[in-house]
């Protein structure tokens, strides 16, 4: 028995025989040719084969994952039809009498290097695409193109040096239990596709994978990133038990994902999604979200060279708010500064950007940034349930200043004859300790609160959450943070206002019983966490949660709180 | 040589699907078409060359065409960009 560790790339556990896919390396031997026309014919044939394989990859991906993921194969087809690529290669064959394999390889490689030379994540990924498609074409030329699953007769775990995105989607799913590769990272396209297809995978194990022989028994732990070779009986038993518990849990979670989150004693809370762009609409709905608790507006401002216009913002906000109809969609105004920088917005360099002019502080000093966003939101919220909230509010006068600008925008829009969402709910994020302490005063001037635990923890504990040395201090499980959350919820409820929470904590199973017990009204989280949160909430009672919360906030450390919840609420343990 | 100036408003810039559409439309014309961003000029019918322009949202491009259908080609590309590649 031996264990190799890699990078967890796609969740789940696979147990079964290994199939080592040892793809013949592409060996390019440059040599002179005599008949360029015949050489070119060989290319045309290989190109056609490649294009039809890519059509198949497109079709499969479209069916299983959707248009966005499938688009990569269309892009690869276009690359293989690129006139610059074809003409350069052709001229090498016809004029220099070089064999097509060499001509194609060097031409594709030169384009890949040009794309890599521009420092841009997107273009680096396209460099991989041109290499993927030219390798596929070269393998077709050399007669080396076989699918990793071509010779499989029993379901197996594929072990390979690397799998390309097209290899991955063209795997015969009936024969693949999972895969592990020596190369690759968790954000590679292959990993993304494996997650979409639901195939457990571990990537980036390095050379350790060479020890595996076809037929070896393997366990792949797609959560922990481990590959275990020839595990003993006890371990196999443990993993298959975990495998079945995980699939039970997943089935339970999916069964309740589209039902309201109601505790066993009838207390209902809202479970909504955090999303960052228009694509998030479908993901959120599929996961069972009852609306959007945090729509980050930064997506409109990133990856561009100028400010988005009011019209562009209006259309995007409206698309998202309309998609949810009567369900709430909470738009957060531009939250930049701190660790989020936008190159074309001139921001002063500061010694302590997290304590400087960020988020609402920046917007209030820059009407040219702030007003188009507010106008767009006020117009987009007409006829749906769009709400607005503001990050980094510290004082009551912050809210007063925001309200002044909002009123100004409303008046302008009315004068222009535009439709305006007159009664749009206005809320604030509670992420600065002063706002938590002043929650009773703030509750009088806004319609709702949404607690941002990531920032609230780091400001409360004076611990930078990006600094690994103080990361445990910045944890939201600190008793001080829970006590502030209690103050916020109690103060809001006393004034008849509701409270949500949109930090990472809302989706953490260990935190949910405490937050529920403290009286939180709305839990906003990344869509994949929604089914599991709903399952947990609907399997415990509000009375028990209240009791647990009361005791938890009296404990003396984050670890004590975690241990207590694990013991007291067994439903949080996913097996 | 006929030419036209275009500003890319699409959120992904002249990348991904917009780049594919741009190249596919250019390829329909027999004229030679080139597109310049800053100091880099590319064959408008080549996806690989167009990608190396690194044209993000807000980028200003100069497109020139030479040939029998040069004017039509420029018009088609201008419409594609004005229509924001068929998206809002």
HADDOCK unambig.tbl for C-alpha pairs under 7 A between the chains (distance, minus, plus):
assign (segid A and resid 75 and name CA) (segid B and resid 20 and name CA) 6.98 0.50 0.50
assign (segid A and resid 78 and name CA) (segid B and resid 47 and name CA) 6.96 0.50 0.50
assign (segid A and resid 79 and name CA) (segid B and resid 47 and name CA) 6.30 0.50 0.50
assign (segid A and resid 79 and name CA) (segid B and resid 48 and name CA) 6.62 0.50 0.50
assign (segid A and resid 82 and name CA) (segid B and resid 46 and name CA) 5.18 0.50 0.50
assign (segid A and resid 82 and name CA) (segid B and resid 47 and name CA) 6.27 0.50 0.50
assign (segid A and resid 83 and name CA) (segid B and resid 45 and name CA) 6.89 0.50 0.50
assign (segid A and resid 83 and name CA) (segid B and resid 46 and name CA) 5.80 0.50 0.50
assign (segid A and resid 84 and name CA) (segid B and resid 46 and name CA) 5.90 0.50 0.50
assign (segid A and resid 111 and name CA) (segid B and resid 48 and name CA) 6.90 0.50 0.50
assign (segid A and resid 115 and name CA) (segid B and resid 52 and name CA) 5.82 0.50 0.50
assign (segid A and resid 303 and name CA) (segid B and resid 56 and name CA) 6.76 0.50 0.50
assign (segid A and resid 303 and name CA) (segid B and resid 57 and name CA) 6.97 0.50 0.50
assign (segid A and resid 304 and name CA) (segid B and resid 11 and name CA) 6.87 0.50 0.50
assign (segid A and resid 304 and name CA) (segid B and resid 56 and name CA) 5.46 0.50 0.50
assign (segid A and resid 304 and name CA) (segid B and resid 57 and name CA) 4.35 0.50 0.50
assign (segid A and resid 304 and name CA) (segid B and resid 58 and name CA) 6.24 0.50 0.50
assign (segid A and resid 305 and name CA) (segid B and resid 56 and name CA) 6.66 0.50 0.50
assign (segid A and resid 305 and name CA) (segid B and resid 57 and name CA) 5.73 0.50 0.50
assign (segid A and resid 305 and name CA) (segid B and resid 58 and name CA) 5.10 0.50 0.50
assign (segid A and resid 305 and name CA) (segid B and resid 59 and name CA) 6.95 0.50 0.50
assign (segid A and resid 306 and name CA) (segid B and resid 58 and name CA) 5.68 0.50 0.50
assign (segid A and resid 315 and name CA) (segid B and resid 88 and name CA) 6.95 0.50 0.50
